[in-house]
Amino acid sequence: MTTTRATLIAFLIAFPATVRAQGIDAGEALGQTPASGSLPFWSKPGAEAGKELDQVARLNERGVFQVGSPKVATGTAWVISKKHRLLVTDAHVADAGHAAEGKMIAVPSGTAQVYSVAKIWYHPGVRRYFKGGAISVRSMDPKDGEIDPHCPDLAVLQLAGDGPDLSVEFSLATPDEWGSLFSQPVAIMGFPGHDTQPWPAFGEKVAATYHAGVVVRRLTDFRDRPGAPPAELQLVQYNMANWEGFSGAPVFLASGRVGAVHSAARTVKGPGGEIASMARGIRSDCVLELLVYHGLQQKVPFPVDKSKVALDRWTKPDPQADEARAVYAKATVLVNESRRLLFVNLDYQGALEKCDAALELVPDYAEAYYNRASAIHAVWLHSDGMPREQAIKSLQRALVEATKYALLRPTDPQGPFLVCRMSNGIAWESGNQSLYETNLAILNKLFSSENLSDHQRAEGYALRGNIFDNTGDKEAAVRDWNESVRLWPEGAELYDGRGNFWQNMGRYDLAQADFAKAREIRAKRVEIGMKITELKEGGAAKKAKLRLGDMIISVGGNRVRNADELIAALSKAKGPLEMVIINVDDGRRQTISITPEAGRIGVAVVPADYMK
């Protein structure tokens, strides 16, 4: 083996298919099979189901609306009653009406027709972070705070009487379909912010985006527990490509009926800085709960049996649930601290201890498994003196942790990538060549997904370059290292990796050139603060027109280089604050005015740097 441990840096994501490793079932290698309750990230509908889903999308396009306010936020809604002009969306999308002082509008796909929203009803189980604090309470009043995502985040809108009659309406999945959603082909139609204008100019048509996929995890309750009573298994994970703006979109079956309402594409930062989406929705029987609670069941064009709609858990006091929420909140604090220790402070042992404590509280906390595997790998990566037997044992433990994450979060490509990192380490220490072949099979399948960026592909080429180097295919290794730096020319780690490769090949001239390039890139990096990875609809940041990728440098004159400093700066606010950001598009510094709401601005952030 010629590759040093230092070159086995955390290169994630996939690469184009190769003729190698064709006989390996990559899903089985990850443990992601129907029997496990978790399917691979790359799962796709069959050809016939794909045609049926496409036909449903074409027939029902006019039933999907872009909704929100031009000055606040945009989301997606869909028609459940033509006659009574009722649309289903997410509660956090409906909150845009409150933020816009009641001025919420809706435009059907394929048209320029503008409708106004006259009334909003919320699901009785909606929870909010009260006055921007850490405590979540059951509340249908937007004044109480932003939506807690661990709840039935649903609302029904009623359009005003102006404008033409509605032409299309959706129906809900049947009880049999709700009970068998796992592994079913599904599709989504909505208005993602990456390819949709926030609002079209007057007279311009809007057009919904369509993607198909598969429900890739057995259903859970809103706390990710698969063992909850069947009636409470209302959280659905699927693998369609999706972005902000899809919130509230219909997730429909090949039958045309809606099986879930899209609620979130959660964002997760990997060690290399990449962001991965994890799509999830709310099973559509929650819509029936909303209708019955507000007495709207007779306004939809299908019968609703009130006796079979269970509302008790959303209406009566539930001390046990509140206690469970408090435990989960404690675990979340521990996981966030482990991420800071791992990726910012490089305190790997401290990160492990925080993860252990979190998993004692919540045994299936996926992110704790991710961080724990990464910490174990980092200890090995930076411990050249570790005996081989100890290293293999340690990495095998990390592989178990990584596999657990992949099973819990099948809609996140980080799971398979993490598994490959751990497995490659074991192969390097043990000399087991078959592990490389298995990882090639996994990564080849991952590349077939449409959710991968050029940045991720660059890291994938680097990972494949390492594998080819270790298996003796030097020509293929050179080709992949060259492609990796072409795709991501600002990746200092990639130049270091290629430099190590050249050094091991005896090409010291090329190695020194790559090392010098890596030093040049790092010299231009400035550690600056916090990159925005998620924006909540109706939050102060969204109102201030901040965007994903913007970097917060300072708040109220205070530098912010970690989450604690950002929270401290915001908590001091008594009114508008000046915030210095780096614009995601052109790297310009900008000073904006922002008014926190009870110390919160509605963002998720990660520590990041930028290039001068």
N, C-alpha and C positions, 0 to 999 in steps of 0.2 A: 504493500500500500504506500503510495507516495504522497497522498494528501495529508497535510498536518491537521491536528485537531482545530487549530485556529481557522482553517478554511471551512470548517463545518458550521459556519455562522448561520443564523436562523434564516435561511433562504426558503421562502414559502411560495405557494401558488404553482400553477401548472405550465405546461408547454405543449407544443404540437405533438400529435400522435406519432409514434415511431413503430417500426415493425417488431420491435422487441417486446417481450412480456405479453404477447397476445393471448396466451392460454390461461391467464390468471383472472379469476373473478375478483375484481377490485372491491366490489361491495362486500363480498364475503370476507375479504382480507381485513376490512375495517370492522367486521362484525355487524354491518348494517344490512340486515335481512328482514323479511316480513315477520319472522318469528321474534326478532329483537324489538319490534315495534318502532324501528327507525330505518329509513331507506336512504340510499346515497344521495348526495347533493345533486348529482347530474341526472337523476331519474327523469324520464320524459314520458308523455302520453304515447300510447300506441298510435299507429298511422290512422286507423279508423276513428279513434277517439279524438285525435287532433282535428280531423275534418269536421266532426260533429261540433266540437267547441268553436271552431272557426265560423261555422254556419250560424251558431247561436249568437256569436258576437255581431255578425253582419245584420241579423234580423232584429237585434235588440239595441243597436247603437243609440237610437233616439231616446231610449229609456235611461241613458246615463248622462248625468249633468255635472258640469263644473259649477261648484258652489263656493260661496264665501263673500269676501268684500275686497274690492280693488285696493283699498288702503290698509288691509289687515292681513288676510291670508286666503289661500285657495285650497280646496279639497274636492272630493268626489261624492256624489249622491246618486241614488237610483230609484226609479218609480215603483212603488208598491200598490198604488191605487190611482188610476187615471181619473176616475170620477171625482174623487175627493182631493186630488192633487197632492197626494202624500208621497214624500221621498224619505228613504232611509239613508243615514250617514253616521259618522262617528260623533260622539259627544264633543270631542275636542275640536272637530270641524264646526259644529253648531255654535260653539263658544265664540266663533268669529263674529256672529251676529251681535253678541253682547259687546264685544270689543269695538264693533263698528256702530254702536249705539242703535242697534236695530236695523241697520241698513245692509241687509244681506240679500244677495241676488243669486240666480241660478240660470245657466245657459245649457240647453240640451246639445249633445254631441252632433256635429254635422250641420249646425244651424248658427245663426247670429241672433236668435230670439232671446230676449232678456226677460226673465220673470223675477218678481220680488217675493221674498219669503215673508209670510204673514205671521206664522206661529211656529213654536218649537216645543217638543215634548222630549224629556230625557228619560232614560231607563232608570228605574228606582234604585238599582244597585250601583249607579255611578258614584265613584269616590273621588275626593279632591284633597290636595295638600292644603290644609286650612291656612288661609292667609299667607301662603308661601312658605310655611314651615315644614318640618319633617313629619308632622302628624297628619295621617290621612283619615278623612271622615266621609261618611255617606252623605252626599249632597247633590241635589239637582240644580243648585243655584250657582251660576258662573261667578258671582261675586265672592264666593267662598274660596276660590283658588283654582289652580290648574288641575287637570285630570290626572289621577293616578292610573297608570296603564294597566295595573293588575285588577281590572274590574270590567264589567260589561260596558265598554266605552261606546254607547249607542245613543242615537237621537232620531226622532222623526220630524221632518219639516213639512209644513203645509204652505204651498204656494198661494199667493193672492189670486183673485179672480181675473186679473188682467191677463191678456195674452191668449193665444189659441189653445184649444183643448189638447191634452196630452195624447200621444198616439201609441205609446208602448208601455207595458207594465210587466214586471217580473213576478214570478211566484216563488214561494219558499220550498226548500227541499222537504221531502216527506220524512216521517219518523224513521222509516227503514234506512233512508239515505243518510240521515244524521248519525245513525248508529254504525254506519259502515264507511265513513269518510276516509279512514286511513288507507293509503295507497291508491286512492281514486284520482283519475285525471281531472284537473280543474283549470280554469282560466280566469283572468282578471281584466277589467276594462276601467280605465280612469285617466287622470290628468297629472302625470308625474312632472315635477318641477324641472327635471333635467331636459325635457324636450317640449315643454308646454309654456307659453308665455304666462306670466302671472295673471294677466287679463288681456284679452284681445282688444284692439282698437274698435271704436264704434263701427258696427256694420260688418266686422270680420267674423268668420265662423270659428268655432272651436272644434277640435277633433280628438276623440279619446284614443289612448294607446292600449293595445291588446297584447297580452302575453299568456302562454299556456305552461302548465307544469303539473306537478303531482303533490298530493298531501304526503309528506315524507316522515311524519312522526305520529305515533299513536296519540290520540287526543288526551289533553290534561285539563285540570281546572286552572283557574287564573293564577295559581301559585306553582304551576308546572308539575303538579302531582298527578301521575297517571292512575293512582289507586283510589281516587275520589269516587263517590257514587256516580253511576252512569249519567244521571241528569245534570251533574255538575261538570262533566267533561266537555267544556265549551270553548276551549282554546285550541286553535288549529294552526299547525305549521306547514308551510308549503314552499316550493322552491321557484316560483315564477320570479323573473327579474322585476324589481319594484323599487320605487324611490318616493321621497316625500311628494305629496300631492295625490298619491293613490289612496290616502286615508279616506275611508268611507266607501270604497269601491266594492261592487259585487264580485264575490268569488263564486263562480257558477260551475255547475256540472254539465256533462254532455247532454243531460236531459233538458238543459235550459234553466233549471231551477237553481236558486241561490242557496249554496251550502254554508256560506260564511260571509261576514262583512270584514273587509280588510281594515285592520286597526293600526298596524305599525310595521315599519322596517327598522328594527332596532339596529343601531350601529355599534360596532366593536372595533377597537384599535388593536392591531397586531403589533408585535415587536418591531416590525419594519416600517411602521407608520401607516400601513394600508387600512382601509375601512371596509368592512364586510357587512352586508345586509342580512338580517334574519327576518324573513317575512312571517307574519302571523295574523290571524283573524279571529273573529268571534262567531261561533256557530250560530246559524240564523234562527234557531229556536229562541234565542235571546230577544229577537225582534217580537215574537209572540208575547213574551213577558212584558215588554214595553207597551204593546197594544192593549193587552188586557188590563194592565195597571191603570192606564189612562182612559179606559172605556172606548178605545178606538177599533176594537176587533170587528165591529159591524161595518166599518168603513173600507174594509179590504175585500177583494173579490173572491175570497175563498173562506170556507167555514173554519172557525176557531173554537175548539172545545175548551172552555174556561176551566173545566174540572181537571184537565190534564196539564194545565200551566201552573207550575209551582213558583209562587212568589214569596213564600215564607222567609226564605233565607235572605231576601233583599229588603224585607219590610220589618221584621221583628229584630229586637236587640240580639246581638251575637257576641257575647264576651269571649268565647273561645276563638272566634275568627279574629277579633281585635288583638287577642294575646298572640295568635300566630303571626299577625302582621308585625307586631312589636319585635318578635324574635327574628323575623325576616329582615326587618330594618337594621337590627344589630349585625346580622350576617353581612348585609350590604356594606355597612361601614367597614367591616373587617376586610372584605374583598377589595374595596376601593383602596384601602390602606396597603394591602398586599401588592396591588398594581403599582402604587407609587414607590414602594420599597424596591420592587423588582426592576422597573423600567427607568426610574429616575435616580434613586439612591444606590442602586446595584447592591442592595442588602438582601442577598438571596435567602439566607437563613431566616432573617426577619420576615420575609415574604412567606416562606413556608409555614412559619408559626401562625401567621394571620390566617392563612388558608385552612390550616388544621382547625383553628378555633371556629371559623365560619362553617366548616362542614360538620362540626359537632352540633351546631345549632340547626343547620339545614343540610341534611345529608345529600340532597340532589342539587346543590347549587352549582350550576354548570361552570360559571366563570371561575369559581374556586378551583375546580379541577384543571382548567386551562392554566391558571397562574401557577398552580403547584407543579404541573408538568414542566412548565417553562423554567421555574426556579431550579428544579432538580437538574434539568439539562444545562442551565447556566453554571451550576456548581461544577458539573463534569467538564464543561467546555473550558473553564478557567482553572482547572486543576490538573496540570500536566503530570504531577507525581502520583495521581491516583492509581493504585494497583488495578490491573486489568479485570480480575475477578470482581472486585468491588465496583468498578465502573459499569460492567455489564449488569450486575444486580441492581445498581442504582438506576440505570437507563431502562431496565425492564419495569421497574416500578413507575417510572415516568411514562412509559408506553401504556400501562394500565390506566393512568390518569388521563392521558390524551384520548384513549379509546372511549373512556367514559364521557368525556366532553363531546366527542363526535356523535355518540349515541343520543345525548341529551339535546344537542343543537345540530341536527342534520341539515338545517337550512343555512348553516354557516360554513363556508369552505375552509375556515381556519381549523376545523376539526380534523379533516383528512391531512391537511398540511402539517399539523402538529404531530399526528401519528407518524408521518413520513420522517419528520425531523428526529423523533426518538428512535425509530427503527433504523435510520441511517447510522445513528451513533452506535447502536448495537452491532450493526454490520461492520463498521469500521473497527470496533474493538475485538469482535469475535472472528472476523474473516468469513462470515456466513454470506456468500454471494447471492443466495436465493432471496435474501431480504431486499437487495437492490432491485431485483427483477419484480418483486411484488410492489415496491414503491413506484417503479416505472408504470406499472399497470394502473395504479391508483391515480397518478398524476396525469397520465394520458386521458383518463376518463374525465378528470376535473377540467381539462382544457376544453372539453366539449360544451361547457356551460357558457352562457352569454353574460354572466355576471362578473367576468374577470377583466381587470384593467391592464393597460400596457405596463404599468409599474409592477403589477403582480406577475405578468408574464416574464418580465425581466428577471425577477427573482427566481421564477421557475426555471428559466434557462440556466441561471447560475447553479441551482440545485442539480439540474440534470448534468451540467458540466462536471460537478463534483462526482456524481455517480459514474459517468463515463470515464473520468480520470481514474477512479478507484477500481473500475473493472477492466482497465487497460486500453480503452478505445480513445486514444489521445487525439485523433483527428476530429472525432465527434465532440470531444471536450473543448477543443479550440473553437470549433464552430459555434457552440452554445455560449461560451464565455464572450465571444465577440458580439453575438446577438444580444446578450444581456446588457452590455454597456451601450449598444446602439439604442435600445429601447429606453434605457434610463441613464442618460449621460451624466446626471448629477448624483449618481449613486456611488459615493466614495467606497462603500463596502464592496461593491462589485469590482471596482478597480483593484482593491486590496486582494480580493479573491483570485482575480485573474493574475495579479502579480505573483501570488504564492504558487499558482500553477506554473507560470513561466520559470520561476526560481527552481521549482522541483524538476523542471525539464532541462535545466542548465542554461536557459536563455536569460542571463542576468541583465543584459541590456534592456530587453523588453520588460523584465520584472521591475527594474528601477524606474522606467518610464511610467509604469502603472502606479507604483508607489508614490511617485512624485505627483501624479495627477490626483490621487486620493488626498494627499496633503493639501494640494491647491484647493480642492473642493471644500475640505474641512475648514480651511482658513477663511473661507467665505461664509461659513455658517455662523449664525448668531443665535444663541439660545434666547428666546424672546418671551415665551409665555405659553398661552393656552390656545390650541386650535379648536374651533367649534366643529363638533362631529354630529350634533343633532340640534334642531330648532323646534321648539314646541309651538304649535299653532296658537296664536293669540298672546304669546309671551312678549315681554318687553323687547327682547332682542329681535324678534320677528317684526315688531312694530317699527323698530329703528332701522329696518332693512339690512340687518346683518345676514350673512349667508354661510352655508356650509363651507368650511375651509378657511374662513377669516380667522386671523389670529389676534387675540386680545393681549396687548402689551401692558397697559396700565389702566387703572380705574380710579378716578378721583385723585390723580397724581401719585398713586401707589402702584409700584411694579407688581405684576402677578406672574409668578413662575411656576406655581403649583395650585392645586384646587383649594388648599387652605388659605393661601393669600388672596385668591379671588373671592372666596366666601367672606373673608374678613373685610375686604374692601367694599363689597356690596352691602354687608350688614350695617355699615356705618351711614348708609345713605338715608337722608331725610327728604330728598327731592331729586331733581335731575343731577346726573353726574357726567363729567367729561370722560369719555373712554377713547383711548388710542388703540387703533387696530392696524393690522397689515391686511390690505385688500387681497383677496384670494386670486383675483384676475391678473393684476399687474404689479403686485408687491409694493404699492404706494402706501405710505403712512397716512392715516386719516384720523381726524378727531371728530367724534360724534357725540351727541347728547343722548343719554338714555336714562330712563326713570325706572329703577327697580321696583318691583311689587313685593313688599315685605321681604326685602333682601334677596329676591330671586329675579332672574331675567329670562328664564325659560331656555336654557342651553345645556347640552352635555359637552364637556371639553376634555382634552388630553394634553399633556405637556408636549411641546413641539418646537422646532427651530425653523428658520427660513434662510434662504440664500440672499446675500447682498446683491 
